[in-house]
């Protein structure tokens, strides 16, 4: 069964209002798990949810989150196409295609605690994140788009972005609408730059193109100069966030566009195609094949990635 937040006393009116938004998300996750779990793990999950509903700040939540991999397994969630569509309907931008059963169960149990007591949720999430092992931390961060009080849990998301461990960082940065919706421009820019700095990729960052900005372009060009000065390569993806502001960086784009490395040439062409100055188009027309692929859509930042 899917537990509902109706009638809970822990958060007063605020909990009731938040509970109305949480209920469809609880139903979504519980439905995914119920279709995939056997009787014993499903009974265990529902029993833990009931305990958490009764006392969201008791030890039961931390214990259940810790036991989830052993009790429900670590198999891929492996959503069907209709379930992917349901996810986006319930929570626009949600992408759970790479989640596992234990991650989904942990997020579900955390969400149950939010339905029981929304006012205490930000502090509860932060405590569990800081005390959790790496698997717990990753799961808790994957759930960011689903949690209540999204503005109040930014500090926990920030801790994830500051992590030196790439899987924890990517649990926030990749395949999640949360950073684009909640991060300030300064936080967003730092996250994007760090993505490249740690050797990760930009393509899975949701809302990347919509949140490109001049300060980010400047930071990335400065980063490229540092890499070049040290004799190191620059990810072709970097120029995705520079193109719209490249009237000040045409020399850099020309250098990339004229690179002997094909991926860099193609990145330079894509960035030039988004540059608002006429000179950029003149440069781009010197490579008619690339320009033709861009106009046809066969060359894009996604295909390049």
Residue, then its C-alpha position, 0 to 999 in steps of 0.5 A: x500500500x502507499x501511505x498517505x500524509x492525511x491526518x498527520x499532526x507533526x507539521x500542522x497546516x504546513x504539513x497538510x499543504x505540502x502533503x498534497x504535493x508529496x502524495x503523488x510523488x509517494x504514489x509514483x515511487x511506491x508504484x515503481x517499487x511494488x511492481x518490482x519487489x517480492x512480498x517480503x521486501x514490499x512488506x518490509x518497506x511498508x512497515x518502515x514507512x508506517x514507523x517513519x510516518x508515526x515518528x519521522x525524527x526517530x531512529x527508524x528512518x536512518x535504520x531503514x535507509x541503511x538497511x534498504x540495499x539488503x532488504x530490497x536489493x540493488x537491481x536497476x529500477x529499469x523503468x518502462x517507457x510509460x513509467x518514464x512518462x508518468x515521472x515527468x507528469x508527476x514531477x516535470x524534469x524528473x529522470x529516474x532511468x538510472x536509479x536502482x531499487x535501493x536508491x528508489x526505496x531510500x528516496x521513498x522513505x525520505x519522502x515519507x518523512x517529509x509527508x509526516x513533518x515538512x518543517x523538520x525535513x531540511x534539517x533531517x535530510x542534512x543530518x542523514x546526508x552528513x552521517x551517511x555512507x557514500x551509497x546513502x549520500x548518492x541516493x539522498x541527493x538523487x531525490x532532490x527534485x522530489x523533496x518538499x521545501x526545495x529552497x531550504x534544502x539548497x545547503x545540502x545540495x551544495x554539500x553534494x556539489x562540493x564533494x571531492x567524490x565524483x559520483x556524489x557530485x554527479x548525483x546533484x549535477x546530472x539528470x536533475x532539474x533541481x540545480x537549474x531551478x534552485x541554484x543561484x547564478x554563482x552556484x550554478x557557474x561553479x558547478x558547471x566549471x567543476x564538472x569539467x575540472x573533475x573530468x565529468x561531462x556537461x551534456x547530462x546537466x539539465x537546463x544547461x543551455x537555458x542558464x548559460x550566462x556571460x560570467x560563466x563564459x568568462x570563467x570557462x575561457x579563463x579555465x581554457x587558457x590555464x589548460x592551454x598554458x599548461x600544455x593540457x587539452x580542453x574538453x570540446x563541451x566547454x565551448x557550449x557555454x561560450x558560443x552565445x557570448x563569444x563576440x569577446x572570445x572569437x580568437x579562442x573560438x577560431x583556435x578551436x575551430x582550426x584545431x587538427x582534432x575533429x571533436x574540437x573543430x566541431x565544437x568550434x563550429x557549433x559555438x560559432x553558430x551561436x555567436x551573434x556577431x556576423x564575423x562568426x558566420x563568415x568564419x563558419x562558412x569556411x567549413x561548408x560541410x560542418x555548417x550544413x550539418x549544423x543547419x540540418x541538425x545532424x551536428x549538435x551539442x548532444x550528438x557531439x557529446 
